Amino acid sequence: QVQPAESGGGLVQPGGSLRLSCAVSGFSLEGYAIGWFRQAPGKEREAVSCISKSARITSYISYADSVKGRFTISRDVTKKTVYLQMNNLQPEDTAVYYCATTPTLYGCTLTWGDYGYWGQGTQVTVSS
């Protein structure tokens, strides 16, 4: 069964950092795109970042403009885990962060509708 699971959320002050983890089970990272999305109360779900490794594209990474230069996505194939390092967090980054996955032959997308398997989410709160 394909199942991603997030961890690492919490409360952090503005300017602080957190690292989220997305551990996957039921499949390897090869041939799958992993996406991070977030949803704040009263707002639509928005993309954060994605990463993929497939037979046709060995490595593909994309970021939403709102997090470029602050967030870094990476993966550990042996641990079957994708990480989202979040630096210089701001109150507007407060949201539930979701990890999602879908098979891919190419790169990954920042369109949440393209992902069929979702984790339960982890809360990130940025507040002083």
VOBA-597907 format. One line per field, with one value per residue (C-alpha): residue number from 1; residue in one letter; z, x, y. Coordinates in steps of 0.001 Angstrom, whole numbers, plus 500000, padded with zeros to 6 digits. Example, Ala and Ser with C-alpha at 12.3 -4.5 7.8 and 13.67 -1.06 7.14 Angstrom:
n	1:2;
res	A:S;
c3	507800:507140;
c1	512300:513670;
c2	495500:498940;
end
This chain:
n	1:2:3:4:5:6:7:8:9:10:11:12:13:14:15:16:17:18:19:20:21:22:23:24:25:26:27:28:29:30:31:32:33:34:35:36:37:38:39:40:41:42:43:44:45:46:47:48:49:50:51:52:53:54:55:56:57:58:59:60:61:62:63:64:65:66:67:68:69:70:71:72:73:74:75:76:77:78:79:80:81:82:83:84:85:86:87:88:89:90:91:92:93:94:95:96:97:98:99:100:101:102:103:104:105:106:107:108:109:110:111:112:113:114:115:116:117:118:119:120:121:122:123:124:125:126:127:128;
res	Q:V:Q:P:A:E:S:G:G:G:L:V:Q:P:G:G:S:L:R:L:S:C:A:V:S:G:F:S:L:E:G:Y:A:I:G:W:F:R:Q:A:P:G:K:E:R:E:A:V:S:C:I:S:K:S:A:R:I:T:S:Y:I:S:Y:A:D:S:V:K:G:R:F:T:I:S:R:D:V:T:K:K:T:V:Y:L:Q:M:N:N:L:Q:P:E:D:T:A:V:Y:Y:C:A:T:T:P:T:L:Y:G:C:T:L:T:W:G:D:Y:G:Y:W:G:Q:G:T:Q:V:T:V:S:S;
c3	500000:498973:502027:502817:506428:507579:510782:512188:512555:515577:516952:515965:516281:513213:511614:512974:511200:511049:509075:507958:506990:504645:505097:502426:502589:499983:497294:496711:495719:492253:489775:492178:492644:496194:496723:499743:500002:502742:503774:506183:507875:505483:502547:499593:499529:497922:496605:498412:496638:494867:494012:491779:490393:487407:484612:482221:484546:487233:489440:489301:491911:491913:494425:494769:494447:498017:499473:497022:498818:502215:501816:500555:499533:499558:499730:501316:499072:501561:504268:501786:503198:501678:503770:503645:505383:506169:507146:507984:508730:508846:510295:506802:506620:509329:507918:507917:505689:503621:501825:498714:496070:492607:490037:487425:484315:484157:486674:489435:489415:491866:491106:494054:491844:490185:493418:494424:497761:500734:504272:507281:507552:510198:511782:511456:513521:513273:516074:518647;
c1	500000:501391:501464:503395:503636:504737:506516:508528:505979:505802:505866:508721:509428:509680:513081:513431:513805:512105:512746:509787:510117:508011:508592:507124:506037:504834:507155:510647:511363:512394:509689:507628:507175:506927:505232:504859:501719:500257:496901:496255:492866:490405:492784:493174:495784:498968:502106:505409:507909:508361:511097:511265:513592:512562:514084:513857:514801:517292:516538:513913:513111:510684:509711:506840:507942:506841:509458:512360:515578:514148:513050:515130:513791:515980:515697:517442:516774:518081:515734:512877:512397:512014:512910:511760:514202:512427:514521:513607:510050:507447:503942:502499:504127:501761:499722:499171:501848:501036:503245:501842:503081:502283:504036:505996:508012:509336:509521:507205:504470:503252:499631:498003:495423:498183:498893:496863:498345:498395:499646:497677:499530:501690:501029:503596:502964:505184:504506:506284;
c2	500000:503367:505585:508755:509965:513404:514356:517212:519977:522219:525733:528017:531717:533966:533557:530055:526716:523349:520203:518152:514515:512438:508728:506509:502891:500485:501813:503172:506750:505633:506460:508544:512248:513570:516876:519122:521199:523329:524651:527478:527968:529518:529308:527000:524299:525581:523995:524277:522041:518738:516269:513238:510628:508567:506515:509448:512303:511370:514347:517038:519687:522576:525263:527645:531276:531973:529617:529906:530676:529680:526050:523139:519755:516669:512908:509945:506974:504416:505727:506220:509685:513137:516165:519753:522066:525309:528316:531896:530869:533619:533759:533380:529948:528741:525880:522171:520698:517642:515193:513550:511175:509932:507746:509638:508936:512464:515268:516419:519031:521635:520818:519097:517425:515404:513527:510527:509514:511859:511838:513044:516334:517977:521363:524126:527242:530297:532715:534795;
end
